[in-house]
Structure formats: structure tokens, C-alpha cells
Amino acid sequence: MSAVSLDQVVYLANQLSPAERQLLIQRLQPAPPDVYVTRHLLLAELEQLRADGAFEHVESLRNRYADPELALTDAELRASIDEFSNAWEQDIDGLAGDD
């Protein structure tokens, strides 16, 4: 088998019709894997992990990266989150009132 340079391949590819070029591109692409992920497969994997105990005795990350200077109770934190999540409604009301 003789060695063919990339330049030679490009030269020959330029002589192909658009349809033939597309076919060449498709043939050169790696075949997609025969793995199709479905919700059913993911749920089955999750159940298997649970059965194997993968989620038992895991270390909690709660407050692990917390700022020690920020002393909030859970109730204060939840109230802040609720306030932020509803702030857009107040912004919309403010925009509607600017007519």
C-alpha cells in the first residue's frame, strides 16, 4: 500500500461532487456508540446504587464552605432565599407602575 499525503487526499476530495463529499465526511466520522440513555436506565442505575449502599455514610457538606462571619440561622437563610426569589415580582410591579 502506498503512502498518501493529506494534500493528495484534499486534492482528490475537491474533485468530488457535494453529495460525494458529504458521503466521504459521513464515512470518516466515528460511529456513534450504541448506548442510548433513557429515564428508565437512569432510574435503574440509581436504584442499584441505593441498593449497593452508595449513598450511606456520606459526609455532609452542610456549612462546610460557610463564611464564619456570616451567622445566619436556617430560618433567616430561608427567609432571605424566599425574598430573593420573589423580588422579580416586585420589580415587575414597579415597572408596570412606571406608566
Stockholm file with secondary structure:
# STOCKHOLM 1.0

chainA/1-99         MSAVSLDQVVYLANQLSPAERQLLIQRLQPAPPDVYVTRHLLLAELEQLRADGAFEHVESLRNRYADPELALTDAELRASIDEFSNAWEQDIDGLAGDD
#=GR chainA/1-99 SS CCCCCHHHHHHHHTTSCHHHHHHHHHHHSCCCCSCCCCHHHHHHHHHHHHHTTTTTTCCCCTTTTCCTTCCCCHHHHHHHHHHHHHHHHHHHHHHHTTC
#=GC SS_cons        CCCCCHHHHHHHHTTSCHHHHHHHHHHHSCCCCSCCCCHHHHHHHHHHHHHTTTTTTCCCCTTTTCCTTCCCCHHHHHHHHHHHHHHHHHHHHHHHTTC
//
